[in-house]
Amino acid sequence: FLFKKGKISQLFLFKIFYWMMLKKINLLNDEKAFIESLTLLKNESTDELIKLINECFLNQMKNRIPRKVIDIINEHKKSNRHLILATETIYEVAKVFADHLGFDKIIATQAEIVDNKLTGKLAGPVCMQTQKAQMLKEYCDDNSIDLDNSFIYGGRADDQAILELSKNSFVINPDEETKKLAQEKNWQIITT
């Protein structure tokens, strides 16, 4: 989408592909890959980024969210549950999704922003794996939310730390590794 709109170059795509390959052969871990990819956003206007992500969400992603997932979100809303989106994605991107889907709170990676522009650096820790679980737990503790009885959804083995926080954990469309982990941990599996 962004390439077709002329917002990213072939070099940008090559760098992403290169980092994905390094990740695949275990020469670059998830956190390092995330930090490296953030440098590609250096000097981008946050307003422009949000505008592009909104457009991308509405034109490309919104209709790809499985109906079953939308139904689950809506059921939680009807039950007046506090919906928290915990993601490694940078906050500005996560906010677009959270706003469209009706989440109450976003726990995400904070990118450094100066004069309404991304610096390509982090303003805090990357919200992934055990760090994501710690950030979620701190938020829930500070807001008297009972995590043990909360509903937690994940999709990858990387979500293990947050899934272990609740006795109501669900894995959506897992790969084989995550499916095996879910079966070992007795997490419910949802396929769409």
Steps between C-alpha positions, in 0.01 A plus 500: 500500500763753605729399212215545250428843651865599445555540875776243527781416263633174363799547731263518798337173390841340447609596853185347648550183295866487606410532871230235462756262350749571782220434748402178326853359526534623861764765435267779615259467789152653505594796717805589289293467181237729647756762602666484157166540322417802715803681353321489163237738641754767597375852419149379411220728617278327754195671347591368155571153640161487675326621185670227293430227754134606517475485123679165490275361773180611328606395148706188567475359850152561638336241276772245575422480870315170541130534584553266795754743651263796453223297667726419798592870541134602476397235755757636746373855439139392564616345828662835595845349519801731491670432164879534497711472187851390601732498201863544402389742229574868557222685677405723205430197280328302778271796575350487150405134550381554857283797402337314212440186706387676819777419746516695827876494558814450295822353636758536226857591417561873533700654219692818573329804348652848479316790338229262373758287317623151573871494587550134411575422865305351788355704786472191720527122484374292209164360607557133423515165674576532874514881477148504352377276783664726760346814348156335485529375858606844627208668324252245635643525854480881487139486379370214719445267205500131592735348243441145618135525395563713193482374143834508320548432130825439317612358172865401528731316734644846580173572682565227756587745779168687475297184443637359826350793693144368482305179532291618202762498225427453132727455200365619165610329176819356650792368301616147588741615774234714667233232458722248679569751779126573533423130530770455767367798698130415445432832329198513277569511126285711268524457126338742259 
